[in-house]
Amino acid sequence: MSDAFRNVALIAHVDHGKTTLVDAMLRATSVFADHQTQVERVMDSGDQERERGITILAKAASIEWQGTRINLVDTPGHADFGGEVERALTMVDGVLLLIDAADGPMPQTRYVLSKALALHLPAVVVINKVDRSDARLDEVVDETYQLFFDLDAKDHHIDFPIVSTVARMGRSMTGLGVPGEDADMSALLDTIVATIPAPSGDPDAPLQALVTNLDASDYLGRLAIGRVAQGTLRSGENVALCQDDPNQPPLRRRLTQLLGFVGLGREPVDERTAGDLFVIAGFPEVEIGDTLADPDDPVALPRIEVDEPVLRMTFGVSTSPMAGRDGSFLTSRQIRERLEREVRGNVSIRIGPTASPEIIEVAGRGELQLAVLIESMRREGYEFQVSRPEVILRAIEGRPHEPVERAVIDVPDDHVGTVTQAVAPRKGTVTDLRKGDAGRTVVTVEAPARGLLGLRSLLMTATRGTALVHQHHAGWMPWAGELPHRVGGAMVADRQGVATSFALDNLQKRGELFVEPGTDVYEGMVIGEASRPEEMTVNPAKAKQLTNIRTHSKDEAVRLDPVRRLTLETAIEWIADDELVEVTPKVIRVRKRHLTESDRRLAAKRSPVRSATMAP
């Protein structure tokens, strides 16, 4: 056992301040040089992480405090990225459970804490944002204790220290209260060293080190990140790589590059002992869950297990008439290779074959996780088309069961009725109604996962962007039958051309448009949502007939209503089973699976489209 370092993960609900707290600890331990520009939320380095304001990938950093090195692992708060949380928890010996002083424990707090308690990790409870005017410290602490009781925590888990912080100001204090203006992060750092146990493991035992994450370097190639369970990993010595197939003999190779976390970076080190975190290069075959072992007696550690995916969708080669205009990667081989790379680095994503070699099935934890993957590929230059997400059914006692989602919706008081009206037809049940602060109410709803598809965008529109919606998996329920989807049918273009003001002026009286004048359209492209449930085939490229008869100016002036701009998420939620979202680096379009009207009629006669997939 080494007392020279600690491994700790930060876990919390979305937006309770994990990444900001890491920033504060990095500043307090002088990780940033005096001349260095200090970037807020430095651990959220990805473009989408900064744009969405969330953590997507678990990341590690290292700080020095009073002679002890503290390895910090920042984890995502969204349940969709729970695979990242589960991997991160295998690397640490304790957690900082961060809770907002006003919000208190939220759904994702329960989820991440249950994962930590299952691994018997001790916790330091950090009450953050204690300077908020609506902070309710005593009630939040009571709710936190109740959460531990609800999760059947043992007595030694419930005996946790409490630290109050204002992370954005870099202040902390032991116990409950508001830290003074002269306070710093010492109280929190001292509590971490005192509470989180030093890593266990015999540094002299045969080597066993678990790979929990992957990365890549332009200079070093594929990098394996993980933790040494026992023994010592030394640069220059031979190691064995035990892979997933037990029938495959371990790969034996000399370890040429061993790195350790230092501040926000990685630097070459001579060795990493039991309990420490490592980064190695030189094993391009390595996968998450593999074990680095003693070459003379290679024994693999148990592989990482994560919750199974609950949603699936298909990724396919774009068959649009406009395919190839924007993207650099268009073929099924390129799309498949990119998805295979994703699976190697993301344990909660699964891919599988379909009846067509041009189409790949992708399963994940939730629509946000899948949308992030699609957006990443789009930004990398891929062009493809995706289907509407479908739930994966599970056979329980011979009956089909579907996943249940619990949604916690924070809305202004006058929109509580909007929430209940929205979830009722989706077979949702309100399980809790809690009065919040500042004129807001927290509504907890349980519903079939497919019933909540599109709920986020619906509530954002209905509440003018003031709703806060958080969802997580809450078990399984018997198949609930068919659910309503959208109100209007699709307005489908009947030809290729350019949308005109004259045509769109006539069409906007019959529904809501997705395209503006001058937009390129093609046969089978969806250009709007009709006010009636029936599908409409329309001509958005129709031009006004020119005559030599003078008209009044009012006949020539066309006033079009603002179009509904579909984002990637809203497009995926809106489409029906017989429609696809066409994704390119520049444009998001909605289209029919079958572009011609005759093909659509023929497909409708042959067979209905599946609404779900049974898990094997």
C-alpha positions as CSV (number, residue, x, y, z in Angstrom):
1,M,0.0,0.0,0.0
2,S,1.3,3.4,-0.9
3,D,0.4,6.5,1.1
4,A,1.9,8.9,-1.3
5,F,-1.2,9.3,-3.5
6,R,-5.0,9.2,-3.6
7,N,-7.4,8.4,-6.4
8,V,-10.7,10.2,-6.3
9,A,-13.6,10.7,-8.7
10,L,-16.0,13.6,-8.8
11,I,-19.6,12.5,-9.2
12,A,-22.8,14.6,-9.3
13,H,-25.9,15.5,-11.1
14,V,-25.6,17.6,-14.3
15,D,-24.6,21.2,-13.7
16,H,-23.9,20.9,-9.9
17,G,-20.3,22.1,-10.5
18,K,-17.9,19.1,-10.8
19,T,-15.8,20.6,-13.6
20,T,-15.7,24.0,-11.9
21,L,-14.6,22.4,-8.7
22,V,-11.7,20.7,-10.5
23,D,-10.7,24.1,-11.9
24,A,-10.6,25.5,-8.4
25,M,-8.4,22.6,-7.1
26,L,-6.1,23.0,-10.0
27,R,-5.7,26.7,-9.3
28,A,-5.3,26.1,-5.6
29,T,-2.4,23.7,-6.2
30,S,-0.7,26.0,-8.7
31,V,-1.1,23.6,-11.7
32,F,-1.5,26.7,-13.8
33,A,1.7,28.7,-14.2
34,D,1.6,32.4,-13.3
35,H,1.8,33.4,-17.0
36,Q,-0.6,30.8,-18.2
37,T,-4.1,31.7,-19.4
38,Q,-6.7,30.1,-17.1
39,V,-9.6,28.7,-19.1
40,E,-12.9,28.0,-17.3
41,R,-14.0,24.4,-17.2
42,V,-10.5,23.3,-18.5
43,M,-11.4,19.6,-18.2
44,D,-14.3,20.0,-20.7
45,S,-11.9,20.2,-23.6
46,G,-14.2,18.9,-26.3
47,D,-16.1,21.3,-28.6
48,Q,-19.4,19.7,-27.8
49,E,-18.7,19.7,-24.1
50,R,-18.2,23.4,-24.1
51,E,-21.1,24.1,-26.4
52,R,-23.6,21.9,-24.5
53,G,-22.1,22.8,-21.1
54,I,-21.8,19.2,-20.0
55,T,-19.1,16.6,-19.5
56,I,-19.2,13.8,-22.0
57,L,-15.9,11.9,-21.5
58,A,-14.3,11.0,-18.1
59,K,-10.9,12.7,-17.8
60,A,-8.1,12.6,-15.3
61,A,-5.7,15.2,-13.8
62,S,-3.2,15.1,-11.0
63,I,-2.4,17.7,-8.3
64,E,0.1,17.8,-5.4
65,W,-1.1,18.7,-1.9
66,Q,1.1,18.7,1.3
67,G,3.3,15.9,-0.2
68,T,0.4,13.8,-1.4
69,R,-0.4,13.4,-5.1
70,I,-4.2,13.4,-5.7
71,N,-5.4,11.9,-9.0
72,L,-8.7,13.5,-9.9
73,V,-11.2,11.9,-12.3
74,D,-13.9,14.1,-13.6
75,T,-17.0,12.2,-14.7
76,P,-20.1,13.0,-16.7
77,G,-23.4,13.8,-15.0
78,H,-25.8,12.6,-17.7
79,A,-27.1,9.0,-17.5
80,D,-26.6,8.6,-21.2
81,F,-22.8,8.7,-20.5
82,G,-23.1,6.3,-17.5
83,G,-20.5,4.0,-19.2
84,E,-17.9,6.7,-18.6
85,V,-18.9,6.9,-14.9
86,E,-18.7,3.2,-14.4
87,R,-15.2,3.1,-16.0
88,A,-14.0,6.0,-14.0
89,L,-15.1,4.4,-10.7
90,T,-12.9,1.4,-11.4
91,M,-9.9,3.7,-11.2
92,V,-10.5,5.3,-7.8
93,D,-10.6,4.5,-4.1
94,G,-13.2,7.1,-3.1
95,V,-15.5,9.8,-4.5
96,L,-16.4,13.4,-4.0
97,L,-20.2,13.5,-4.1
98,L,-21.1,17.0,-5.2
99,I,-24.6,18.4,-4.4
100,D,-26.1,21.8,-5.2
101,A,-27.0,23.7,-2.1
102,A,-30.3,24.7,-3.5
103,D,-31.3,21.8,-5.8
104,G,-30.3,19.1,-3.4
105,P,-29.8,15.4,-4.5
106,M,-31.3,15.0,-8.0
107,P,-31.9,11.9,-10.2
108,Q,-28.4,11.6,-11.5
109,T,-27.0,12.0,-8.0
110,R,-28.9,8.8,-7.0
111,Y,-27.6,7.0,-10.1
112,V,-23.9,7.8,-9.7
113,L,-24.0,7.3,-5.9
114,S,-25.6,3.9,-6.4
115,K,-22.7,2.9,-8.7
116,A,-20.1,4.2,-6.1
117,L,-21.8,2.3,-3.2
118,A,-21.9,-0.9,-5.2
119,L,-18.1,-0.7,-5.4
120,H,-17.9,0.2,-1.6
121,L,-16.2,3.5,-2.3
122,P,-16.2,6.0,0.6
123,A,-17.6,9.5,-0.1
124,V,-16.8,13.0,0.9
125,V,-20.0,15.0,0.5
126,V,-19.4,18.5,-1.0
127,I,-22.3,21.0,-0.7
128,N,-21.5,23.4,-3.5
129,K,-22.9,26.9,-4.3
130,V,-23.6,27.6,-0.7
131,D,-23.6,31.3,-1.4
132,R,-26.8,31.0,-3.5
133,S,-29.7,33.2,-2.2
134,D,-32.0,30.2,-2.3
135,A,-29.5,27.8,-0.6
136,R,-31.2,25.4,1.9
137,L,-28.2,23.8,3.6
138,D,-29.9,21.8,6.4
139,E,-32.7,20.4,4.2
140,V,-30.2,19.4,1.5
141,V,-28.0,17.5,4.1
142,D,-31.2,15.8,5.4
143,E,-32.1,14.8,1.8
144,T,-28.5,13.5,1.3
145,Y,-28.7,11.3,4.3
146,Q,-32.1,10.0,3.1
147,L,-30.6,9.2,-0.3
148,F,-27.9,7.1,1.4
149,F,-30.6,5.3,3.4
150,D,-32.7,4.7,0.3
151,L,-29.7,3.1,-1.4
152,D,-29.2,0.7,1.5
153,A,-25.8,2.2,2.3
154,K,-23.8,0.6,5.1
155,D,-23.1,2.5,8.4
156,H,-19.5,3.3,7.4
157,H,-20.7,4.8,4.1
158,I,-23.2,7.1,5.9
159,D,-20.5,8.4,8.3
160,F,-19.2,10.8,5.7
161,P,-17.6,14.2,6.2
162,I,-19.3,17.3,4.8
163,V,-17.4,20.2,3.1
164,S,-19.1,23.4,2.0
165,T,-17.7,25.1,-1.1
166,V,-18.2,28.0,-3.5
167,A,-16.2,26.4,-6.3
168,R,-16.3,29.3,-8.7
169,M,-14.6,31.5,-6.0
170,G,-12.2,28.7,-4.9
171,R,-13.4,28.7,-1.3
172,S,-14.2,25.8,1.0
173,M,-14.8,25.1,4.7
174,T,-15.4,22.0,6.8
175,G,-19.0,21.4,7.9
176,L,-22.0,23.5,6.9
177,G,-21.8,27.2,6.2
178,V,-20.6,29.9,3.8
179,P,-16.8,30.0,3.6
180,G,-15.3,33.4,4.4
181,E,-13.6,35.7,1.9
182,D,-10.2,34.6,3.0
183,A,-11.0,30.9,2.7
184,D,-9.3,28.7,0.0
185,M,-9.5,25.0,-1.0
186,S,-7.4,23.8,1.9
187,A,-10.4,22.4,3.8
188,L,-11.5,20.2,0.9
189,L,-8.0,19.0,0.0
190,D,-7.2,18.2,3.6
191,T,-10.5,16.2,3.9
192,I,-9.7,14.2,0.7
193,V,-6.3,13.2,2.1
194,A,-7.8,12.3,5.5
195,T,-10.9,10.5,4.3
196,I,-10.1,8.8,0.9
197,P,-8.0,5.7,1.7
198,A,-4.6,5.1,0.1
199,P,-4.7,2.6,-2.8
200,S,-4.4,-1.1,-1.8
201,G,-2.4,-3.7,-3.6
202,D,1.0,-5.3,-3.2
203,P,3.7,-3.6,-5.4
204,D,5.8,-6.7,-5.2
205,A,3.1,-9.1,-6.4
206,P,2.9,-10.3,-10.0
207,L,1.7,-7.5,-12.3
208,Q,-2.0,-7.0,-13.0
209,A,-3.2,-3.7,-14.5
210,L,-6.7,-3.0,-15.9
211,V,-7.2,-0.9,-19.0
212,T,-10.2,1.3,-18.5
213,N,-9.9,3.9,-21.2
214,L,-8.3,4.5,-24.6
215,D,-6.8,7.6,-26.2
216,A,-4.7,8.4,-29.3
217,S,-1.6,10.5,-29.9
218,D,-0.2,11.7,-33.3
219,Y,3.2,10.6,-32.1
220,L,2.6,7.6,-30.0
221,G,-0.4,6.0,-31.6
222,R,-3.0,4.3,-29.5
223,L,-2.7,4.9,-25.8
224,A,-4.1,2.7,-23.0
225,I,-5.2,4.3,-19.8
226,G,-5.9,2.4,-16.6
227,R,-4.9,1.5,-13.0
228,V,-2.3,-0.9,-11.6
229,A,-4.2,-3.4,-9.4
230,Q,-1.1,-5.1,-8.0
231,G,2.6,-5.3,-8.9
232,T,4.7,-2.6,-10.5
233,L,4.6,-1.5,-14.2
234,R,8.1,-0.5,-15.3
235,S,9.2,1.2,-18.5
236,G,11.5,-1.0,-20.6
237,E,10.3,-4.4,-19.1
238,N,8.3,-7.1,-20.9
239,V,4.6,-7.3,-20.1
240,A,1.8,-9.6,-21.3
241,L,-1.5,-8.2,-22.8
242,C,-4.5,-10.5,-21.9
243,Q,-7.4,-9.8,-24.3
244,D,-11.1,-10.6,-24.5
245,D,-10.7,-14.0,-26.1
246,P,-9.5,-16.5,-23.5
247,N,-8.4,-18.9,-26.2
248,Q,-6.0,-16.3,-27.6
249,P,-2.5,-16.5,-26.1
250,P,-1.4,-13.2,-24.4
251,L,0.7,-10.8,-26.4
252,R,4.1,-10.3,-24.9
253,R,6.0,-7.1,-25.7
254,R,8.5,-4.7,-24.2
255,L,6.9,-1.6,-22.7
256,T,8.7,1.2,-24.4
257,Q,6.5,4.2,-23.3
258,L,5.1,4.6,-19.8
259,L,3.4,7.9,-18.9
260,G,1.8,9.3,-15.7
261,F,-0.7,12.1,-15.1
262,V,1.1,15.3,-14.0
263,G,-1.2,18.3,-13.7
264,L,-3.4,18.4,-16.8
265,G,-0.8,16.7,-18.9
266,R,1.1,13.4,-19.2
267,E,4.8,12.9,-18.7
268,P,7.1,9.9,-19.1
269,V,7.8,8.0,-15.8
270,D,10.0,5.1,-14.9
271,E,7.3,3.1,-13.1
272,R,3.8,3.0,-11.7
273,T,3.1,0.9,-8.6
274,A,-0.1,-0.8,-7.3
275,G,-3.0,1.6,-7.1
276,D,-1.6,4.2,-9.4
277,L,-2.9,5.4,-12.8
278,F,-0.9,4.9,-16.0
279,V,-0.9,5.7,-19.7
280,I,1.1,3.3,-22.0
281,A,1.8,3.2,-25.7
282,G,3.1,0.4,-28.0
283,F,0.0,-1.9,-27.9
284,P,-2.1,-1.0,-30.9
285,E,-4.3,-4.1,-30.3
286,V,-5.3,-3.0,-26.7
287,E,-9.0,-2.7,-25.9
288,I,-11.0,-1.5,-22.9
289,G,-11.1,-4.2,-20.3
290,D,-7.8,-5.8,-21.3
291,T,-5.3,-6.7,-18.6
292,L,-1.5,-6.0,-18.6
293,A,0.0,-8.9,-16.7
294,D,3.2,-10.6,-15.6
295,P,4.7,-12.2,-18.8
296,D,5.7,-15.3,-16.8
297,D,2.3,-15.8,-15.2
298,P,-0.3,-13.8,-17.0
299,V,-3.6,-13.7,-15.1
300,A,-6.5,-11.5,-16.4
301,L,-8.6,-9.3,-14.2
302,P,-12.4,-9.4,-14.5
303,R,-13.5,-7.2,-17.5
304,I,-15.5,-4.0,-17.0
305,E,-19.2,-4.5,-17.0
306,V,-21.6,-1.7,-17.8
307,D,-25.4,-1.3,-18.1
308,E,-26.8,-2.5,-21.4
309,P,-28.1,-0.1,-24.0
310,V,-31.8,0.6,-24.1
311,L,-32.1,2.5,-27.5
312,R,-31.1,1.5,-31.0
313,M,-31.0,3.3,-34.4
314,T,-29.5,2.6,-37.8
315,F,-26.7,4.5,-39.5
316,G,-26.6,4.0,-43.3
317,V,-25.0,5.3,-46.4
318,S,-26.8,8.4,-47.7
319,T,-29.0,7.6,-50.7
320,S,-30.2,11.2,-51.2
321,P,-29.9,12.8,-54.6
322,M,-27.7,15.4,-52.9
323,A,-25.3,12.8,-51.4
324,G,-21.7,13.6,-51.7
325,R,-22.0,17.4,-51.9
326,D,-20.7,18.2,-48.4
327,G,-19.0,15.2,-46.9
328,S,-15.6,13.6,-47.2
329,F,-16.5,10.2,-45.8
330,L,-19.5,8.6,-47.6
331,T,-19.1,4.9,-48.0
332,S,-20.3,2.1,-45.7
333,R,-16.8,1.0,-45.1
334,Q,-15.7,4.4,-43.9
335,I,-18.9,4.7,-41.7
336,R,-18.4,1.2,-40.2
337,E,-14.7,1.9,-39.5
338,R,-15.6,5.1,-37.6
339,L,-18.3,3.3,-35.6
340,E,-15.9,0.5,-34.8
341,R,-13.4,3.0,-33.5
342,E,-16.2,4.5,-31.3
343,V,-17.0,1.1,-29.8
344,R,-13.4,0.5,-29.0
345,G,-13.3,3.6,-26.8
346,N,-16.9,3.6,-25.6
347,V,-18.0,0.6,-23.7
348,S,-21.7,1.6,-23.6
349,I,-22.2,1.7,-27.4
350,R,-22.9,-1.5,-29.3
351,I,-23.0,-2.0,-33.1
352,G,-24.4,-4.9,-35.1
353,P,-25.3,-6.0,-38.6
354,T,-28.6,-5.5,-40.4
355,A,-30.2,-7.1,-43.5
356,S,-28.3,-4.6,-45.6
357,P,-24.5,-4.3,-45.7
358,E,-25.0,-0.5,-46.3
359,I,-26.8,-0.1,-42.9
360,I,-25.3,-0.6,-39.4
361,E,-27.3,-0.9,-36.2
362,V,-26.1,1.3,-33.3
363,A,-27.4,0.9,-29.7
364,G,-26.7,3.2,-26.8
365,R,-27.9,4.5,-23.4
366,G,-30.1,7.3,-24.6
367,E,-30.9,9.8,-27.4
368,L,-28.4,12.4,-26.1
369,Q,-25.5,9.9,-26.3
370,L,-26.5,8.9,-29.8
371,A,-26.9,12.5,-30.8
372,V,-23.4,13.4,-29.5
373,L,-22.0,10.5,-31.6
374,I,-23.8,11.7,-34.7
375,E,-22.7,15.3,-34.2
376,S,-19.1,14.2,-33.7
377,M,-19.1,12.2,-37.0
378,R,-20.8,15.1,-38.8
379,R,-18.1,17.5,-37.7
380,E,-15.4,15.0,-38.8
381,G,-16.7,15.2,-42.4
382,Y,-19.0,12.1,-42.5
383,E,-22.2,12.1,-44.5
384,F,-24.9,9.5,-43.7
385,Q,-28.5,8.9,-42.8
386,V,-30.0,7.7,-39.5
387,S,-33.3,6.3,-38.4
388,R,-35.6,7.2,-35.5
389,P,-34.4,5.7,-32.1
390,E,-36.3,2.6,-31.1
391,V,-36.4,0.9,-27.7
392,I,-34.8,-2.5,-27.1
393,L,-37.3,-4.9,-25.6
394,R,-36.4,-7.6,-23.1
395,A,-38.2,-10.9,-22.5
396,I,-39.0,-11.2,-18.7
397,E,-41.0,-14.3,-17.7
398,G,-42.0,-14.8,-21.3
399,R,-43.5,-11.4,-21.8
400,P,-42.0,-8.4,-23.7
401,H,-40.8,-5.6,-21.4
402,E,-39.6,-2.2,-22.4
403,P,-37.3,0.2,-20.6
404,V,-38.7,2.8,-18.2
405,E,-37.3,6.3,-17.9
406,R,-37.6,8.6,-14.9
407,A,-37.7,12.3,-15.9
408,V,-37.2,15.1,-13.4
409,I,-38.6,18.3,-14.9
410,D,-37.9,21.6,-13.3
411,V,-40.4,24.2,-14.7
412,P,-42.0,27.6,-13.7
413,D,-45.1,27.1,-11.6
414,D,-47.4,28.2,-14.4
415,H,-46.2,25.4,-16.7
416,V,-46.9,22.4,-14.4
417,G,-50.1,21.8,-16.3
418,T,-48.1,21.8,-19.5
419,V,-46.0,19.0,-18.2
420,T,-48.9,16.8,-17.0
421,Q,-50.7,17.3,-20.3
422,A,-47.6,16.4,-22.3
423,V,-46.9,13.2,-20.4
424,A,-50.4,11.8,-20.0
425,P,-50.8,10.6,-23.7
426,R,-47.3,9.2,-23.5
427,K,-48.5,6.9,-20.7
428,G,-46.4,8.8,-18.2
429,T,-47.2,8.9,-14.4
430,V,-46.4,11.8,-12.1
431,T,-44.7,10.2,-9.1
432,D,-43.7,13.3,-7.2
433,L,-44.5,17.0,-7.3
434,R,-42.2,19.2,-5.2
435,K,-42.4,23.0,-4.8
436,G,-39.0,24.6,-5.6
437,D,-37.7,28.1,-5.1
438,A,-38.1,31.2,-7.1
439,G,-41.5,30.3,-8.5
440,R,-40.5,26.9,-9.9
441,T,-41.8,23.3,-9.4
442,V,-40.0,20.0,-9.8
443,V,-42.2,17.3,-11.4
444,T,-41.0,13.7,-11.4
445,V,-42.5,11.5,-14.1
446,E,-42.1,7.8,-15.0
447,A,-42.9,6.7,-18.5
448,P,-41.9,4.2,-21.2
449,A,-38.6,5.3,-22.7
450,R,-40.1,5.6,-26.1
451,G,-42.8,7.8,-24.7
452,L,-40.3,10.4,-23.6
453,L,-38.6,10.7,-27.0
454,G,-39.2,14.2,-28.1
455,L,-40.4,15.4,-24.7
456,R,-37.4,17.6,-24.0
457,S,-37.9,19.6,-27.2
458,L,-41.7,19.8,-26.7
459,L,-41.3,21.2,-23.2
460,M,-38.5,23.6,-24.2
461,T,-40.8,25.1,-26.9
462,A,-43.9,25.2,-24.6
463,T,-42.0,26.8,-21.7
464,R,-39.9,29.2,-24.0
465,G,-36.7,27.5,-23.0
466,T,-37.2,27.7,-19.2
467,A,-37.7,23.9,-18.6
468,L,-34.9,21.8,-17.2
469,V,-35.3,18.1,-18.1
470,H,-33.1,15.2,-16.7
471,Q,-33.8,11.6,-17.5
472,H,-32.3,8.3,-16.4
473,H,-33.1,4.6,-16.7
474,A,-35.5,3.4,-14.0
475,G,-36.1,-0.3,-14.8
476,W,-38.4,-2.3,-17.0
477,M,-42.2,-2.6,-17.5
478,P,-44.5,-4.7,-19.6
479,W,-44.9,-3.4,-23.2
480,A,-47.4,-0.5,-22.9
481,G,-48.8,-0.7,-26.4
482,E,-48.8,1.9,-29.1
483,L,-48.1,5.5,-28.2
484,P,-48.9,8.7,-30.0
485,H,-46.0,10.4,-31.9
486,R,-46.6,13.7,-33.6
487,V,-49.7,15.6,-34.5
488,G,-49.2,16.4,-38.2
489,G,-48.2,14.4,-41.2
490,A,-45.2,15.1,-43.3
491,M,-45.2,17.6,-46.2
492,V,-43.2,15.7,-48.8
493,A,-41.6,17.3,-51.9
494,D,-42.7,15.7,-55.2
495,R,-39.8,16.8,-57.3
496,Q,-36.2,18.1,-57.3
497,G,-35.7,21.9,-57.6
498,V,-35.3,25.0,-55.6
499,A,-38.0,26.2,-53.1
500,T,-39.8,29.3,-54.2
501,S,-41.5,32.0,-52.1
502,F,-44.7,31.7,-54.2
503,A,-45.0,27.9,-53.5
504,L,-44.1,28.2,-49.8
505,D,-46.6,31.0,-49.3
506,N,-49.4,28.7,-50.4
507,L,-48.0,25.7,-48.4
508,Q,-47.6,27.6,-45.1
509,K,-51.4,27.9,-44.9
510,R,-51.5,24.1,-44.7
511,G,-48.8,23.5,-42.1
512,E,-45.4,24.5,-40.6
513,L,-42.4,24.7,-42.9
514,F,-38.8,23.5,-42.4
515,V,-37.3,25.2,-45.5
516,E,-36.9,28.7,-46.7
517,P,-37.0,30.1,-50.3
518,G,-33.9,29.2,-52.2
519,T,-33.4,25.9,-50.4
520,D,-32.5,22.9,-52.7
521,V,-35.2,20.2,-52.4
522,Y,-35.6,16.8,-53.9
523,E,-38.4,14.2,-54.4
524,G,-39.1,12.5,-51.1
525,M,-37.6,15.3,-48.9
526,V,-39.8,16.4,-46.0
527,I,-40.2,20.2,-46.2
528,G,-42.6,20.7,-43.3
529,E,-45.3,19.3,-40.9
530,A,-48.9,19.4,-42.1
531,S,-51.7,20.6,-39.8
532,R,-53.5,17.3,-40.4
533,P,-52.2,13.9,-39.6
534,E,-52.2,12.7,-43.3
535,E,-49.1,12.9,-45.3
536,M,-49.1,15.5,-48.1
537,T,-47.2,15.4,-51.4
538,V,-46.5,19.0,-52.4
539,N,-44.5,21.0,-55.0
540,P,-42.3,23.5,-53.0
541,A,-40.6,24.6,-56.3
542,K,-43.7,25.8,-58.1
543,A,-43.1,29.2,-59.7
544,K,-45.7,31.9,-60.3
545,Q,-46.9,32.1,-63.8
546,L,-45.6,35.2,-65.6
547,T,-48.2,37.3,-67.6
548,N,-48.2,40.7,-69.2
549,I,-51.0,41.8,-67.0
550,R,-50.0,44.3,-64.3
551,T,-50.8,43.3,-60.7
552,H,-51.1,45.2,-57.5
553,S,-48.0,45.4,-55.3
554,K,-49.8,43.5,-52.6
555,D,-50.0,40.5,-54.9
556,E,-46.3,40.5,-55.4
557,A,-45.3,40.9,-51.7
558,V,-45.0,37.5,-50.1
559,R,-44.7,37.4,-46.3
560,L,-43.6,34.0,-45.0
561,D,-43.8,32.9,-41.4
562,P,-40.5,32.0,-39.6
563,V,-39.6,28.4,-40.4
564,R,-39.1,25.7,-37.8
565,R,-35.3,25.0,-37.8
566,L,-34.7,21.4,-37.1
567,T,-31.5,20.7,-35.1
568,L,-30.0,17.2,-35.0
569,E,-31.8,16.3,-31.8
570,T,-35.2,17.7,-32.8
571,A,-35.0,16.1,-36.2
572,I,-34.3,12.6,-34.7
573,E,-37.2,13.0,-32.2
574,W,-39.6,14.3,-34.9
575,I,-39.3,11.7,-37.6
576,A,-41.6,8.7,-38.0
577,D,-40.5,5.1,-38.6
578,D,-40.7,5.5,-42.4
579,E,-38.5,8.6,-42.3
580,L,-34.7,9.3,-42.0
581,V,-32.5,12.2,-41.0
582,E,-29.9,13.0,-43.6
583,V,-26.7,14.2,-41.9
584,T,-24.0,16.1,-43.6
585,P,-21.2,18.5,-42.3
586,K,-23.3,21.5,-43.4
587,V,-27.0,20.5,-43.4
588,I,-29.6,18.4,-41.5
589,R,-32.5,17.3,-43.7
590,V,-35.5,15.0,-43.1
591,R,-36.5,12.6,-45.9
592,K,-38.7,9.6,-46.5
593,R,-37.0,6.1,-46.6
594,H,-38.6,5.6,-50.0
595,L,-38.3,8.7,-52.1
596,T,-41.0,8.2,-54.7
597,E,-44.7,8.1,-53.8
598,S,-45.2,4.9,-55.6
599,D,-42.4,3.2,-53.7
600,R,-43.9,4.5,-50.4
601,R,-47.3,3.0,-51.2
602,L,-45.8,-0.3,-52.2
603,A,-43.7,-0.4,-48.9
604,A,-46.8,0.4,-46.8
605,K,-48.7,-2.5,-48.4
606,R,-45.9,-5.0,-47.8
607,S,-45.3,-4.8,-44.1
608,P,-45.5,-2.3,-41.2
609,V,-42.3,-0.9,-39.8
610,R,-41.1,-2.4,-36.5
611,S,-41.6,-0.1,-33.5
612,A,-39.1,-1.9,-31.2
613,T,-36.4,-4.6,-31.2
614,M,-36.2,-7.5,-28.8
615,A,-32.9,-7.9,-27.0
616,P,-31.2,-11.2,-27.5
